[in-house]
């Protein structure tokens, strides 16, 4: 798999799996700084649009799943592509981990392993949705699908608002299950934190601000994240790293991981999501990459190319 024609024949080459750039290119702010950081280490990176690019597996040593954000409406097609690619060249994060992570019901398994998560009702029918909304009738809820990207089909409502039921119906009609979660006040206030790890090592944390507006839709009218570099509390790191350890036990240490967490006045520190598939990484900001996140990620990728026996790099 990949190119193994002998040490010194060429530098390592990595394929970065992305979405259709005509649609998603302007929104993927991580690939450009990552390619630059890889180049600094002597690694050539090429972008591979999974929906359109026919790539020659002999020309890459490793595929890194970067931002195939158009997968959510094409899950079966993406799964087929992933299986085919993995038969030809190493893929990270690995296909088994990706498949597990695509459906947010993985949170049930993490909770069972002792990772604190937001209480969630998983609903496969209109009746189950009605029961979940009735149980939360005195408060507000977040309604979302178990498979989605970019907060698609996600809304914050009073549990008694008919719009909550309508959104749930739309999710079921799309062939997906519905998640109903109680409103977490700290999330609504914009206190979500995203902690990033490369090869199991902590890199950086961002605060993203509020995303959802009450009554449905997004704060400010569009899906917008306003990342600010922050330092996580010890409690948030403990939750994130508990989730990461459990993932590593099941699948091995992921190349990259983003753990979304929040410290809520009622729930305490809890995991929102463990994103080990296609997360935005916030590698750079308006000042470039002052903390070296892109360089840390590139170094982790370089280490993995050594493990695959990439050309131009002696195998340890």
C-alpha positions as CSV (number, residue, x, y, z in Angstrom):
1,X,0.0,0.0,0.0
2,X,1.3,3.5,-0.8
3,X,4.7,3.9,-2.4
4,X,7.4,1.6,-1.0
5,X,10.0,1.8,-3.8
6,X,12.9,2.4,-1.5
7,X,14.3,4.9,0.8
8,X,15.4,8.1,-0.8
9,X,13.4,7.8,-4.1
10,X,11.2,10.7,-3.2
11,X,10.0,12.6,-0.1
12,X,6.8,11.4,1.6
13,X,3.5,12.5,0.1
14,X,0.2,12.7,2.0
15,X,-3.3,13.0,0.6
16,X,-5.6,15.3,2.5
17,X,-9.2,14.1,2.0
18,X,-11.5,17.1,1.5
19,X,-15.0,17.9,0.3
20,X,-15.9,19.5,-3.1
21,X,-13.9,22.7,-2.9
22,X,-16.3,24.6,-5.1
23,X,-18.8,24.3,-2.2
24,X,-16.6,23.9,0.9
25,X,-13.2,25.3,-0.1
26,X,-13.7,28.8,1.4
27,X,-14.8,27.4,4.7
28,X,-11.9,25.0,5.3
29,X,-9.4,27.2,7.0
30,X,-7.1,24.4,8.2
31,X,-5.9,22.8,5.0
32,X,-3.8,25.7,3.8
33,X,-1.8,26.1,7.0
34,X,-1.5,22.4,7.4
35,X,0.0,22.0,3.9
36,X,2.5,24.8,4.6
37,X,3.5,23.2,7.9
38,X,4.0,19.8,6.2
39,X,6.1,21.4,3.5
40,X,8.4,22.8,6.2
41,X,9.0,19.2,7.2
42,X,9.6,18.0,3.7
43,X,6.2,16.4,3.3
44,X,4.2,17.1,0.1
45,X,0.5,17.3,0.7
46,X,-2.1,17.1,-2.1
47,X,-5.8,17.6,-1.7
48,X,-8.1,14.8,-2.7
49,X,-11.8,15.6,-3.2
50,X,-13.4,12.3,-2.3
51,X,-16.4,12.8,-4.5
52,X,-14.5,13.7,-7.7
53,X,-10.8,12.9,-7.5
54,X,-9.6,9.6,-8.8
55,X,-6.2,9.2,-7.1
56,X,-3.4,6.8,-7.8
57,X,-2.6,5.1,-4.5
58,X,1.0,4.5,-5.6
59,X,1.5,8.3,-5.4
60,X,0.6,8.8,-1.8
61,X,2.0,7.2,1.4
62,X,-0.9,8.1,3.6
63,X,-4.5,9.5,3.4
64,X,-5.5,11.9,6.2
65,X,-9.2,12.5,6.4
66,X,-9.3,16.3,6.6
67,X,-12.7,17.9,5.7
68,X,-15.1,15.7,3.7
69,X,-17.9,17.8,5.0
70,X,-20.3,16.8,2.2
71,X,-20.5,13.2,3.5
72,X,-23.6,13.7,5.7
73,X,-26.0,13.5,2.8
74,X,-24.0,10.7,1.1
75,X,-23.1,8.4,4.0
76,X,-23.3,5.2,2.0
77,X,-21.2,6.6,-0.9
78,X,-18.6,7.9,1.5
79,X,-18.5,4.5,3.3
80,X,-17.9,2.8,0.0
81,X,-15.2,5.2,-1.0
82,X,-13.5,4.9,2.4
83,X,-13.5,1.1,2.2
84,X,-12.0,1.2,-1.3
85,X,-9.3,3.8,-0.3
86,X,-8.3,1.9,2.8
87,X,-7.6,-1.3,0.7
88,X,-5.0,0.7,-1.2
89,X,-3.3,3.0,1.2
90,X,-3.3,3.6,5.0
91,X,-6.1,6.0,6.0
92,X,-6.2,8.1,9.2
93,X,-8.2,8.3,11.2
94,X,-8.9,4.7,10.5
95,X,-12.1,3.6,8.8
96,X,-13.5,1.7,11.8
97,X,-13.1,4.7,14.0
98,X,-14.6,6.9,11.4
99,X,-17.7,4.7,11.0
100,X,-18.1,4.6,14.8
101,X,-17.8,8.4,15.1
102,X,-20.2,9.2,12.2
103,X,-23.2,8.3,14.3
104,X,-23.5,10.2,17.6
105,X,-24.9,7.2,19.3
106,X,-21.2,6.5,20.2
107,X,-21.9,8.8,23.1
108,X,-23.9,5.9,24.7
109,X,-20.8,3.7,24.7
110,X,-18.6,6.5,26.1
111,X,-21.2,7.2,28.9
112,X,-21.3,3.5,29.7
113,X,-17.5,3.6,30.1
114,X,-17.8,6.4,32.7
115,X,-17.3,9.5,30.5
116,X,-19.8,12.2,31.6
117,X,-22.0,13.3,28.7
118,X,-25.1,15.4,28.2
119,X,-28.3,13.3,29.1
120,X,-29.8,12.3,25.7
121,X,-33.0,10.6,24.5
122,X,-32.4,8.7,21.2
123,X,-35.6,8.5,19.2
124,X,-36.4,6.3,16.2
125,X,-40.1,7.0,15.9
126,X,-42.6,9.9,16.3
127,X,-43.9,8.3,19.5
128,X,-40.4,8.3,21.1
129,X,-39.9,11.9,20.1
130,X,-43.3,12.8,21.7
131,X,-42.3,11.0,24.9
132,X,-38.9,12.8,25.0
133,X,-40.4,16.2,24.5
134,X,-43.1,15.6,27.1
135,X,-40.5,14.5,29.6
136,X,-38.8,17.8,29.1
137,X,-42.0,19.9,28.9
138,X,-40.9,22.3,31.7
139,X,-37.8,23.4,29.9
140,X,-36.0,23.8,26.6
141,X,-34.4,21.2,24.4
142,X,-31.9,20.8,21.6
143,X,-33.2,18.6,18.8
144,X,-30.7,17.2,16.3
145,X,-29.9,14.1,14.2
146,X,-27.5,11.3,15.2
147,X,-25.7,11.8,11.8
148,X,-25.0,15.4,10.7
149,X,-22.3,18.0,10.1
150,X,-22.2,21.7,10.7
151,X,-25.3,21.7,13.0
152,X,-27.5,20.6,10.1
153,X,-31.1,20.0,11.2
154,X,-30.3,21.2,14.7
155,X,-32.4,23.6,16.8
156,X,-33.0,24.9,20.3
157,X,-36.6,25.2,21.4
158,X,-39.0,25.2,24.3
159,X,-40.0,21.5,24.6
160,X,-43.6,22.5,24.1
161,X,-42.9,24.5,20.9
162,X,-44.5,22.6,17.9
163,X,-41.4,23.6,15.9
164,X,-39.4,21.1,18.0
165,X,-41.7,18.3,16.8
166,X,-41.6,19.5,13.2
167,X,-37.8,19.5,13.2
168,X,-37.8,16.0,14.7
169,X,-40.2,14.8,12.0
170,X,-37.9,16.2,9.3
171,X,-35.0,14.3,10.8
172,X,-37.0,11.1,10.8
173,X,-38.2,11.7,7.3
174,X,-34.5,12.0,6.3
175,X,-34.0,8.4,7.6
176,X,-32.1,9.5,10.7
177,X,-32.6,9.0,14.4
178,X,-33.4,12.0,16.6
179,X,-31.4,13.2,19.6
180,X,-33.3,15.2,22.2
181,X,-31.2,16.9,24.9
182,X,-32.0,19.3,27.7
183,X,-30.8,22.8,27.1
184,X,-27.4,23.3,28.7
185,X,-27.2,26.9,29.9
186,X,-23.5,27.1,29.6
187,X,-23.7,26.1,26.0
188,X,-26.4,28.6,25.2
189,X,-24.2,31.2,26.9
190,X,-21.3,30.3,24.5
191,X,-19.0,28.5,27.0
192,X,-18.3,25.5,24.8
193,X,-14.6,24.5,24.6
194,X,-12.9,22.4,21.9
195,X,-9.8,20.6,23.0
196,X,-7.4,19.3,20.3
197,X,-5.0,16.4,20.5
198,X,-2.6,15.2,17.9
199,X,-1.3,11.6,18.3
200,X,-2.7,11.7,21.8
201,X,-0.8,14.8,22.8
202,X,-2.6,18.0,23.9
203,X,-2.2,20.8,21.4
204,X,-4.6,23.7,22.0
205,X,-8.1,24.8,23.0
206,X,-10.6,27.2,21.5
207,X,-13.8,28.7,22.8
208,X,-16.4,28.8,20.0
209,X,-19.2,31.1,21.2
210,X,-22.9,30.5,21.0
211,X,-24.2,28.7,17.9
212,X,-27.9,28.2,18.3
213,X,-30.7,30.7,18.7
214,X,-33.7,30.1,20.7
215,X,-36.7,29.1,18.7
216,X,-34.6,27.5,16.0
217,X,-31.9,28.6,13.6
218,X,-28.5,30.0,14.4
219,X,-27.4,32.9,16.5
220,X,-26.9,35.8,14.1
221,X,-28.8,34.0,11.4
222,X,-26.0,31.8,10.0
223,X,-23.8,29.0,11.3
224,X,-20.8,30.9,12.6
225,X,-18.1,29.9,15.0
226,X,-16.0,32.6,16.6
227,X,-12.9,30.8,17.8
228,X,-10.8,32.3,20.5
229,X,-7.7,30.6,22.0
230,X,-8.3,29.9,25.7
231,X,-6.9,27.7,28.4
232,X,-9.1,24.8,29.6
233,X,-9.8,24.1,33.2
234,X,-8.4,20.9,34.8
235,X,-11.9,19.5,34.9
236,X,-12.5,19.9,31.2
237,X,-9.2,18.3,30.3
238,X,-10.0,15.4,32.6
239,X,-13.3,14.8,30.7
240,X,-11.7,15.2,27.3
241,X,-8.8,12.9,28.1
242,X,-11.1,10.3,29.6
243,X,-13.0,10.1,26.3
244,X,-9.7,10.0,24.4
245,X,-8.4,7.1,26.5
246,X,-11.6,5.1,25.9
247,X,-11.3,5.8,22.2
248,X,-7.7,4.7,22.2
249,X,-8.6,1.4,24.0
250,X,-11.1,0.6,21.3
251,X,-9.3,1.8,18.2
252,X,-5.8,2.8,19.0
253,X,-4.6,6.4,19.5
254,X,-6.2,8.6,16.8
255,X,-4.0,10.8,14.7
256,X,-6.3,13.8,15.5
257,X,-9.1,14.3,17.9
258,X,-11.3,17.2,18.9
259,X,-13.2,16.9,22.2
260,X,-16.0,19.4,22.6
261,X,-16.8,19.9,26.3
262,X,-18.5,22.3,28.6
263,X,-18.5,23.0,32.3
264,X,-22.2,23.5,33.3
265,X,-23.5,24.8,36.5
266,X,-25.9,21.9,36.8
267,X,-24.1,19.0,35.0
268,X,-20.5,19.9,35.8
269,X,-17.8,19.2,33.1
270,X,-19.4,17.0,30.4
271,X,-18.5,15.8,26.9
272,X,-20.6,17.3,24.1
273,X,-19.1,15.4,21.2
274,X,-15.8,13.5,20.5
275,X,-14.9,14.5,16.9
276,X,-12.4,12.1,15.5
277,X,-13.6,12.2,11.9
278,X,-13.7,15.6,10.1
279,X,-13.5,18.4,12.7
280,X,-12.5,21.9,12.1
281,X,-9.2,22.3,13.9
282,X,-8.7,26.0,14.2
283,X,-5.0,25.7,13.4
284,X,-4.6,29.3,12.5
285,X,-6.2,32.6,13.3
286,X,-5.9,36.2,12.0
287,X,-2.3,36.3,13.4
288,X,-1.3,33.1,11.6
289,X,-0.3,30.2,13.9
290,X,1.3,31.8,16.9
291,X,1.1,28.7,19.1
292,X,2.3,26.2,16.5
293,X,-0.8,24.1,16.3
294,X,-0.3,23.4,12.5
295,X,3.3,22.5,13.1
296,X,2.3,20.0,15.9
297,X,-0.3,18.4,13.6
298,X,2.2,18.2,10.7
299,X,4.8,16.5,13.0
300,X,2.2,14.0,14.1
301,X,1.5,13.2,10.4
302,X,5.2,12.9,9.6
303,X,5.5,10.4,12.4
304,X,2.7,8.3,11.0
305,X,4.3,8.4,7.5
306,X,7.4,6.8,9.1
307,X,5.2,4.1,10.5
308,X,3.9,3.3,7.0
309,X,7.4,3.1,5.5
310,X,7.0,6.2,3.3
311,X,9.8,6.7,0.8
312,X,12.5,9.2,1.6
313,X,12.2,8.5,5.4
314,X,14.0,5.7,7.1
315,X,11.7,3.4,9.1
316,X,12.6,3.5,12.8
